Amino acid sequence: MNPNRREFSATFLAGMGAIATGALAGCASTQAPASAPPALAMRQAEPVPQVGQSFTFREINLYNKQVTGDVVHRVVQSDPAKGIAIDLLEDQQRHREIFVKPWIVLQEAHHDAALRFEQPVTLIPPQLTPGLQIIDKTRYVMLPERLAGGDVQPGRDGNDLVFRDLFWHVYTQVLGWETVAVPAGRFEVARVQRRVFFKHFDTFRIQSTRTETLWYAPSIGHWVAREWTGEYLVPGARRRSAAFREDWVRWELLNRSGPPQA
């Protein structure tokens, strides 16, 4: 969400690698994915976040390995009928993410804009079995800044959100289990990868794709590390080698507070 992050040509960045997960060295240590023990393989990713829980992350620009600030996730609503609302607090700004249940997202704010989906999509699969794959296909709208901080429903609050032809296709896979170390400690995690193919709201970006990886720790009911990057073409480009890169960002858990998950 930081507007000052810069984008780079993929030809300049070819030597840095195209997959964001290759940047773990120097940020946090991790062990290679492995098949889960039987007890973990059947574990569900559904501990319910509780109001009052707070998770603080440091944000890292992986292009230059510089820490750009802290982001606080604060659970402000957890209701079976109304869903889960988590406020993201960064640089004196507030954006809200909404989940219909853990961790199926309806409104997200982790990338370059706050987005509202026509149908909710999977962030963390409900079953953490290695190899599990989920495909979500929906459409989205970008939320104006005046609406990004609240629970937005089309037709409410005087807004005129219309889901047009901005498609959003997500391929989610549980890659395996591993142990990861972040500033908050060491955690046994399921590594989840998401590949997103979408039409960007900026008409000068075409064939947009994103790769996102989350390290989810059932012991605390939240991911402890997350990173993403993406690339796109501009009109007239004929080859993928002419693609431009989006931000390349990583978040790592610093600390957490509040009641335990249910």
N, C-alpha and C positions, 0 to 999 in steps of 0.2 A: 504493500500500500504506500510505500515511500515514493513520491513522484520524482525524487532526485536520482534514483538509480538509472544507470546508463545501459544502453543496449549496444551490442557489438556484432560485427559481421562474423558469420560462421567461418569464413575463410581465415580471418585473423585468429580465431579461437580453435582452429582445427587441432593444434597441438595440445590443447587442454582437455580434449575428450568431450564427447557429446552426452555422456550419461552423468547426471548429477551425483549419483551415488558414489562416483569415483573420488569424491572430494573429502572423504572421511578423515584422511590423514591430516593431523594437525588440529582437527576440530573435536573429534571424540573417537575412542577406540571401539572396535567391534570385532566379533568373531564371525566366521563364515556361517551362512545359513545352514541349518541341519534339520533333519526330520524331527518332529516334536515327539517327546515321550508320550505314551498313550494318554496320560492324564492331561497333558497340555494340548494334545491334538484335538481333543473333544471340548476344550474350554471355549466358552462363548465370550464374545466381546460386548457383553451387555450389562456390566455393572452400571447402575443408573447414577449419573452425576447428581450431586446434591446442592441445593441452594446454599451459597456461602463458600463453596470450594473456590480456590484461587490457584492458578498455575502461572508462574512467571518464567518466561523464556528469554534467552538472549538471541538476538538476530544477527546473522553473519552473512556478509556479502561474499560469496564463494569465488568471485572473480579476483578479489584482492585479499581475501581472508581477513577482512576487517570487521570488527563488531560494530554494528550500526545502531544498536540500542536494545532496549528491553520491551517485550510485549507481555501484557498480563491478560490471561483468560479468566474471566469471573463468571461463575454460574449464577444467573439471576432468575431462572425459572426452571422448574422440573416438575412437570405435571403430566400424568398419563393422557389426559384429554387434550391439553394444549401444547404438549411437546416440551422440548428443552431449548432454552435460550442462553447463549453464552456471549457476553460482551468482550470484545477485543479492545484493549486500551493501549494506545501507542501515540507518543508525541502529542498528548493532550487531545487526541481524537478518539471517538468511540464508534465502533462498528459492531453490528450484532449478527451472530450466526444462529440459525434456527434448525433444529433437528426434530423430525417427527417422532423419532425414538433413537436410542444409541445404535450406531452412529450413521444414521440415514439423514442426509442433509438436504434441507429445502432452500436455505439461504446461506451463502458463504461469503467470506470477506478476506480470504488469505492471499489473493493474487493481486492483479492490477486494478481491480474494481470490485465493488460489492455486487453479487449476482443473485438473482432469484430464479429458481428452476420451476418449470411448469409441473414436473413430477419430481419427487425427491430422488436423489441418487446416493449410491453407496460410498461412504468414506472409508469405514472399516467394516469388513464383512461380519455378519453375526456369528458365523462359525469360522474358527481360525485354523482350519485343516490345511496343511501345506498342499499347494497345488490347486486349491479351490479358486475358481474364476467366476466373476460376475460381470455381466454386460448391462449397462444402463444407457438408454437412448431417450433424450428429451430435448426441450428447447429452453432458452433462458432469456431474461432481460437484465440489462445493467440498471442498478438502482441509482437514481440521482442522490447526491450527497445529503440532501434534506431528508431522504427516506432511509438511508443506509444504516442509521443507528437504531432503528426500531423494528417492530413486528409489522411487516407490510403485507397487506392483502389487496389484490386488484379490486378496485372499486371502493376501497376504504380510504380514509384520510385525504380525500380529494385527489388521489392519484389516478393516472390513466394508463397503468401498465398494460401493455398488449404483447403477447407472445407471438413474435413474427417468425421469420425464417432463420433465426440464429440457433442453429442446431448445436447440441452438446452430447457427444458420445464418449462414454467412459468404459474402459476395460480394466477391471480390478482383479488382482491376483494375490493370494497369500504365497509368498516366496519361501517361507520357512521360519524357523525359530533360531534365535541367537541371543548372546548376551552383549549388551551395549553399555558403555560408560559415558555418562554426561555429567555436568557439574553437580547435579542433584544426587548422583550415586550410580550404582550398577543395577541394571534391570534385565530380567528375562523378557524378551519381547518377540512378538510376531512381526516380521518385516512384510509390509504390504506395498505393492507397487500399483500405481494408477497411470494409465496411458489415456490421454484425452485428445480427441479430435473434434475441432469445433470451428464455427464461423465467428471470427472476432467482430466486436462491435465497431472497430476501426475499419472502415471500408478499404483502407490502403494496406491491410494485412490479409493475405489469403493463405489457404492451406495451413492453418495454424494447428500446432500440436504442442502438448505439454507432457512431461514425465514427472511424476511426483512419487516420493517414497515416504512412508510413515513407519516408525518403529513404535508399535503399540504395546504397552505394558498392562496386562490384565490386573496385576497386583494393585495398581492405582487407578485403573479405569480410565486411562488417558494415554495418548501418545507422548513419548518422552523426547523424540526427535522427529523432525520433518524437514524435507527439502524438495524444492521443485525448480525446474527450468523449462524453457520452451523455445520454439523457433517458428518462423513464418517466412513466407515469400511476399514480395511486393508485386503489383501488376506488371506484367511484361517479363518477369523472371521465368526462365525456361528450365532451370536445373536446381535440384535441392542443394547443390553446393553453393548456390547464391543466397542461401537462407540467412536471415538475421536471427540472433539469439535474443530471448527475453531476459528478464532478471534471472539470477542464479542465487537462490536464498536458502539458508538453513536456519532452523530454530532448534535450540537445545534447552532442556528443562534446567532451570537454576534452583527453584524451590517450589514448594506447594504448601497450602494451608487449608484449614477448614475441616468440616466433618468428613469421615470416610464415606466412600460410595456405598450405596445400598446393595 
